[in-house]
Amino acid sequence: MPTPALPLPPPASAAPLPPASPGPDGTRFLGGVPYAALPGARPLELDLYLPAGDGPHPVVLFLHGGGWRLGSRRSGGPAFPGRSLFERVAGAGIAVASADYRLSGEAVWPAQLSDAKAAVRWLRARAGELGVDGERIAAWGESAGGHLAALLGLVADPALEGDVGVTGPPSAVVAVAAWYAPSDVAAVAPDTGADPADATTREAQLLGAAPSAVPRVAAQASPVGHVRGDVPPFLLLHGRADRFVPCVQSERLTAALTAAGADVELHTYDGADHMWLGAPEAAADALERTVAFLRARLLAG
């Protein structure tokens, strides 16, 4: 007789939710929740920070930095150790889904955007179970994660939707906050004085080649290449002393959004380096501005 087939587990995106653990001020935490999986690869996971009460709560998808090469969902940058960044936002009445995505050593562009879009679709598909509002989803990120958050607000091309995880629900977001994020991938090297033909830069590792060698791919991966007028409101925050992603990157995106008639606010910080290094007051103000922006866009009315 043939050997019976082993029962298959449910898709990662349909797996039962883990139990919530209590957080400060009545918030709740669900760690390591799988939102998608790829054959032969690790599950893609997110951590969910829920406000006090039953909801449904608005939710912001947070995407970590690390040059698309490093980092994890557990970090909001060195200015905010542990869970402090996410718990602050949850305490303000907005759920936070902090997601991992494939790094450039695992897959090249557009895998990272595909994963971010999959996380939004998963939040929408399981909103009722999670206690979040599938109509009130924003995107927020720092550095490389800010680049992906901006793309979530801008990219409407079906060819970049991807088929990771849950498919069907839209991946649109209603607001975007980006901290010190690249907006023009091909220009990062020239802006920092590096060689645009260098195939070892973070941007080259994202694209699979130096941006100058693949200009169409670099343009496709750049938020400035997707600007139009009918996009969600943007909040861009950047340090003027940023040595890794110069402030001009956010200035270019602001100028393009403004010219298109979009709603965009840019605030810069003198003396603040990348990740708010050397400027703890900038980090505190950035978080305050971001919470106020998210509350205004997600909780108004």
N, C-alpha and C positions, 0 to 999 in steps of 0.2 A: 504493500500500500504506500502511496506517496506520503511524504512527511507533511503534516499539516502546517500551514503558514502560521508564523507567529503573529499574534495580534499587534497591530501598529498603534503607537500612542497618537493622541490627537495632534493636529498641527500645533506648533508652538504658539501661534497667535490665538488658538482656541483653548489653551491650557487653563485649568482652574486657577483662580487668583490665589496667591498666598494669603495667610492671615495678616491682618494689619497689626502693627505694634504702636503703642501710644507715643506721641511726641509732646513737645511743650504746648501749653495753652490749649489743650484739646485737639491738637492736630494729630494726624495718623500717618504712618509710614508703611509702605509696601515695597520691599526690596527685591531686586532681581526678577522682575516680571518679564517674561519673554513676550516680545511683540511680533517677532518674525524669526524664521530660520531659513537657511539655505542648505541644499544637499551637501553633506560632507563638511559643513562649517559649523562653528559655534552658534548657538542661538543669540539673536540680538535682544538685549534686555534693557529695561528702563527701571528707574526707581520712581515711585509715585509718592508725593507728599500732599496729603489731603487736609483742607481746612477743617476746623471744628464744625459739627453739624452735618446734616444728611445731604445737603445740596439739592439740586445739582449745582456744582461749583464751576465757574469758568476755569480754564486750564491753560497754562503756558508750557509749551515744549521747550526745554532747555537743551542746548547742544554745546558740549565742552570744546575747549581749545586744545592746542598742542600741535599746530602746524599740519593738521590732517595725519600726523605721524604718531603722535603720542596722546596720552590723556584718557580719561574715563568719565563715566556718568557720575562718579562720586566726587568730582572736583569742580568747584566754581572758580578756581584760580587761587593763587597764594594769598590774596587779601582776605579770603573768606574760608577759614579752615573748617574741615568736617562738613556737617550738614547746615551750617549757619546761614548760608546764602538762601538755600531752598526753604528752610524753616521760616525765615523772615517773610518770604513771599506767601507761604501757606498761612502764616499768622495774619496776613493782611487780607485773607479771604479768597486767594487765588491758588488753585491746585498747581503743582509743578510736576511735570513728567520729565525727568532728567535721563536722557537716552544715550546709550552707546551707539556707535555706527562703525562701519568697516573703516579701518585706517588704511593709509596708502600702501603699507607693506602687505596688506591683505588683498586689496583690490584698488584699481585706479578709477578715476572719474568715468562715469557719473554714479558709481556705486554709492558714494556718500550721500548724494542728494536722494537717490532711490530709497536709502534706508530712512532718511529723515521724513520723506513723504509717507513711507510705510508706517512710521510711528504715528503720524497725524491720522492716517486712515484707521489704524488700530484704536486710537483714542475715540474716534467717531463711532466705530463699529461696536465698541463695548462701553459706550458712555453710560448707559443705564446701570450696568453692573458696578461701574467705577464710582458712580455718584458725581460725574462731571457733565457739563453741558456741551454736547457735540457741535452746537452752533457758535460757541464762544471759545475758540481755540486760537491762541497767539503763539508766536515763535520768538525765541530769545537765545542769544548765544554770545560767547566771547571768543575773539580771535577767529580761528578756523571755524568754530561753531557759529560765530556771528555771520561769517560768509554764507554758511548753509542756511541760517535763519533768514538772511536777506533773500536768498534764492527761493525759499519757501514762499515768501511774499510776492515774488516777481515771476517765477517760471510758470507759464501756462501751457507750454508745449507738451502735447500728449506723448511725444517721443521720449521725453525726460521723466515721465511719470513712474516708470519702472513697474515690475510685477512682483515685488518682494512682499511677502506676508499677505495681509488682507487686501483684496482688490475690490473695487466697486465704489466705496465711499470717496468723496472728493478729498484732496489733500490741501485745499485752500486754508489759509489762516486769515484772521481779521485784524492783526496788528503785528508789527515786527520791532524788536529792540535788539540792537547789535552794538557790542562793545569792541572797539579797536579792531575792526574787521577788514580784511582785504575785500576790495570791490572790483579791482581791475587786475586780474591774475598776471597778465603779461607785463604789467608795469611795476610789480612789486620789486623785482630785481633792480631795474633802473632807479626806482625811487630810493632804494637803500644803497645805491652805488655798487651793486653786484653785477656780475656778467649775465645778461639775459640768455646767453647760450649755455650756461652752466647746467648740466643735467643732474646735479646733486642738490639743488635747492629744494625747499619744501614744496614749492609750486610745481617744479618739474616732477617730483615724486608723486604728487597728486595726479598730474596729467599723464605720466608715463614717458615723458620726454620734456626737454627744455621748452618753455612756452614759445620761444622764437622759432622752434622747429615744427610746432603744431599750432599755428596761429588761430585756426578755426576752432580747435578744441579749447584753446585758452579763452577765446571770446565766448564760447558756449558756457564755460565754467565761471564767467565773470558776471556778477550782478549788474554792472553797468551795461552789459549787452542785452539785458532783458527789461529795461525800464520802459514803462508806458504810464499813461495817466490813471488808469483804473486799477490802482493797486492799493493795498491797505496802508494805514498810517505807519510811518517809520519814525523811530527814535534812534539816532546815531550818537554815540559817545566815544570820544577819542582823546588820548593824551598828546599834547603838542611836542613832547620830547620822546615819542615812541620811535625806537631805533629798529624795530623788527617789522612793523607795519606802519609806515609813516602816515601822519594825520591826513596828508593829501588824498589818501585812498578814500576816506570818508567824505572829504570835501568834494571829490569828483562825483561820488554817488549822490550827495546832496544836490549838487548843481544839476545833474541829469534828472533827478526826480522833480526838482523845482521847475525846470524847463518843461517837463511833461505835464505840469499841473497837479502833481501828487502832493499829499500831505506829508511833510517831512520836517523834523526838527533835528538840528545838529548842535551839540554842546561840546566844547573842547576845554581841556584843562592844561594850563601852563605848567611845565615842569614835571608832568606825569609821563612816565615811560610805559612800555608795554606791560599789561597785566596790573596797571596802576602802581608799578614799582616806584618807590621813592615818594609816593604821594598818597598816604593813607586817607587824607581828607578827600581826595578825588574819588577813591574807592567808595567811601561812605556816601558822598554826594551822588555818585553814579547809581548806587543801589536805591537811594531815596527817589531819584528821578525816575528810575525804571519802575519801581513800585507804583509811583503816582501815575505814570503813563499807562501801565497795565490796568490799574483800577479805573482810570478815566475811560479806557477803551472797552473794558470787559464788564465793569460793574455799573456804569452809568445807566440810569433809567430803570 
